[in-house]
Amino acid sequence: MPNPQNCIIVHGCPSTNKDKDYNKHWMQWAKRNLIDAGLQTETPLMPEPWAPNYEKFKEEFEKYEVNENTILIGHSCGCAFLVRWLGESKQKIAKLILVAPWKIPDPGDENRNRFYTYEVDESIKSRVGEIIMFTSDNEEDAGKESLQIFHQALGGKVVNLEHHGHYTFGDMGTEELPELLEEVVTFDKRKALLSPVNKQNQILMQDRRGYKKPDWGFFGGGIEGEETPTEAVVRESKEELQIDVQPEELKYLGVYVTNKNDIKIIRYMFLYLTEQKEFSVLEGNSGQWLPFEEVSQRLDPEVDRSYFPRRVGNILKIV
């Protein structure tokens, strides 16, 4: 497969023009992280998506460069558009990802009937390096039927995530979709990191001065084999801090992506609320409790220095 050089994410179609979230959900979050990973990414705004028109979508979409090194990602009706466009244009691309694909018209909606009613060109799969489709156990029946239509014609890998519904913010309860990042980018390293925090607004940081760079960091390490990030951070907590953390004691903070010297790393962060004062630190010099504002000054410059203190602080407000 060609090395991907750019990515275009096409949003779905809201039911009315009052819904302004159709280009948000996980899409802007994904764009930021894909750019951080070194992949040029665009999220074009399609014209009047509440009354989708293929020709209008096509006119806007074709303002962006698509070549054999491009990754195309669609959400909901954006998937239907991309599949139709690929069938008509005969364009070769590196990867096609369909998130909660949709192809079932709403009864009585002539716009959507014209938009969705076309025969899927099965030859698309011969021009696409890889095809991936995301669905969920609690997706609507019409969404599951749509996925079957696309998958029967195009094949490819199906990723079925629990409790993600139609992959909207309302269904997921978050804008983060790290599973998508992992399908788009081949990361050189995958890490799971732990942030022990206390109610005094302090974070336990690893003091690495004279041990290794960067001088200060989080506890944790690489995700091994088929481990989930949660399994990895539980294991790493035992290995580095000699504590037996249970999965239910962890709060998932999210991921951050870096691309330094062309080494792409994705880090999964977890919060662990504790009042334990001292730990048996087995790696680095020691662990030190530092206030949020001081942590933000000591983090490596490649990290968003405000991100974790802010995220941790917001979570502690509801703990």
N, C-alpha and C positions, 0 to 999 in steps of 0.2 A: 504494500500500500504506500502511496506517496506520503512524504512528510507533510502534515497539515500546515498551512501557512495562514489561513484565515477562517473565521467562523461567522455564520449569520444565523441569528435566532429569530424566527417568525412567530409572533404571538397569536393567540386565539381570538375568537369572536364573541363579544359580550352580547347579552340578550337585548340590551337597550343602550342608547347613547349616553345614559346617565352613569353607566359603569365605567369608571376611568382606570380600573386596575388591570385591564387586559394586557398591557405591556409591562406589568410589574411582576407580582407573584414571585417566582424564583428567577426570573429572567435577568433583571438588573444585577442581582447578586451574582449570578453565573457569569455575566459579562465582566464584572469587576475582577473576579477570580481568574477567569480565563486570560484576561489581559495581564494580570500579575504572573501568570504562568508563561507569558510570552506569546500568546496567540491573539492576533488582531481580531477583535470581535465587534460586530454591529448588531443592534436591535432595531431595525427599521420600524417606523410607525405606519401601519397599513391604513389606507383611506376608508373611512366609514365602515369599520369592521362589524358593526352591529347589523349592517345590511351588506354582507360580503358580495363582492363582485370580482370574479376571477381576472378580468381584463384590467381592472383598476389595481388590484394587488400586483399583477404582473408588471405593469408599468412602473410602479414604485420599486418593486423587488429588483428589477433589471438595472436600476441605478447603481447597484453594488456588483463588484466583480465576483464571478463564480468561475472556478476552474477546477482542474483535477486534484488540486491540493486544498480544496475547500471542504469544510464540515458544515452541513446544513442541519439545523435543529428546529423542529416545529412543535408547537403546543396546540392541541385540540384542532380547530379548523385550519390552523397554520400547517398542520401535517397534511391535510387534504390538498392544500394549495401546493406545497412542495412536491408531493407525489405527482400531481397533475402536471406541474411545470417540468419536472424531470422527464416525464413521459413524452411531453411535446417537444422539449428542447433537445433531447437525446444527449444532455450534458453529462460528462464524466465528473465524478467528485470523489473525495477521499472517504467520506463517511456521511451517513444519513441517520439521524436520531429522531424518532417520533415519540413525543411525550403525551400520553393520554390522547392518542389519535382519535379523530371523529370523522365519520362519513355518513351519518344518518340524518336526513333532513327533518326539520320540525314540521309536523303536519300543517299544511296551509301556508307555509312560508316559501313564497316563490323564489326569493333571493337565495335562500339556503338550498332549495331544491336544485336550482341551476348550478350553484357552487359545488355541491356534493355529488351530483349525478354525472359520473363519467366512469369509464372502464379503466381500471388500473393496468398500466403497461408493465407486464411481467418482465420485459427485457431490461427494466431499470436495474435489476439486481446484477446484470452483467456489466454495468457501467459504474457501479458504486463499490468502493473497496470493502465497506462494512456497513451493515444495517442493524440498528438496535431499536427496540420498541419498549417503552416504559408503560406499565399498567399497574393496577392496584386491586387488592382483594375487595375493596368497597367502592370500586368504580361503578358508575351507572350501567345498567344492562345494555343500553345503546352504545356506550363506550366500549364495553367488552365485545359486542358484536362488530363494531368498527375495527377494533384491533384484529379480530379474526379475518376480516375482509383483507386488510393490508398484509397480514402475515401469511395468509394462504397464497397471495399473489407474489409476495416479495421474499418470504422467508426471513431469516435473520435471527438475532438473539432477542429473547423477551426477558425483561427485568420486571419482576412482580414484587412491589414493595407494599408492605402492610400499612393500612390506615392512611393512604395518601389520596384516596378519592380520585378527583379529576385533576389533581396536581395544581390546585389553586391555593392561595394563602389561607382561605377559609377552611379548606379541607385538611391542609397539612399543619396549620397552626404555626408555620415558620416560612421564611423565604429561602431557607437553605436547602439545597439538594446536592449534597456531596457525592452521592452515587452517580449523578450526571457528570460531575467533574472527572470522576475516575474513568468514565467511559470515553470522555473527550480527550483527555491528556494522559500520556504514559508518564507517570511520575517516577523519578529516579529513586526517591525515598518516600516512605509512608510512615509517619510517626504518630504515636499517641502520647499526650502529655497531661500531667496532673497539676492542678493548682489547689493545694490546700489553703483554705482561707478561714479566718475566724471573724467573730462578730465585732472585733476591734478594727475592722477594715484593713486587715493586714494579709499579705500573701507570703507563703513560705517559698522562698527562692533558693535555688541551688547556687552556692558560692563556688565558682570554678577558677578563681584567680590563681594563676600559677599552675593550674591543672590542665585546662584546655580552653580554647576560645569557643564562644564568647565568654567573657568573665562571669556573666550572670545568666541564668536560664531557668527553665522549668524542669521538673522531674519527669522521667519517662524515656521512651526510646522507640526503636523500630517496631513496626507491626510485622509479625512473622507469619509466613505461609498463608494459611486460610483463616488466621485470627481475625475477629472483628476488632474495631478500634476499642470497644469496651473491654473485651477479653485481654487485649494487649495492655491497656492501662492498669487493669487489675494485677496482671503479672508483673509489670514494671514497678508498681507501688510496693509489691512484696520484695522485689529484688533490690530496689534502691533505698527504700525507707523502712523496710521490715514491718509493714502494716498490712493487715488483711482487710482490704476494702471490698465491700459487697457492691455489686452493680447498682442496686437500688439506692445506695448512698451517694452515687455520682450524679451530677447534673451536667448534661452536655452543653458546652459553651459554643461550639461551632468549629469551623476550620479556618485556617489561613494558609495561603499559598505563597511560595517564594520561588523565584527563578534567578539564582545567583551563579555566575560563571557557567550558564547553561545547564545548571543542575536544578531540576524541578522537584520541589518538596511540598507535600501536603501534610499538614499537622492537624490532628484532631485534639481539641482541648476539652478537658473535663474539670469541673469544680468539685472539691471535696470539703464540705463544711465540717470543721473540727475545732475542739477546744484543747486538743493535745498540744502541749507547749514544746516538748523536745522529741526529736526523732533520731533513730539510728541511721544516719546517712552513710551509705556504703559507696557512694560515688561523689567525687568532688571533695572540697574542703569541709563543707558543712552546709546546713540549711539555716537561713536567717529569715525571721519574720520582718517584712518591710511594709510600710504603709503604701497604699495604692499609688500616691503621687510619686513616691520614691522609686517604685517599680517602673513607672513609666519613663523615668530618666535613666535607669540602668539597663533597660532592654537593648538588645542589639539594634542598630539603626535599620536593619532590613524589616524589623517588625513594626507594625503600626503601634507606636508607643502609647497611644491613648486607648487602643481597642480593648485590651484585656482588663485594665482597671475599670473602664467604663462598663464593660459587659458584666464583670463580676459584681460591681456595685449595684447594677440594676437587678441582678438576680438576688442579691442579699436583701434587697428591699422587700421581697416577697417570701423569703425563707422563714 
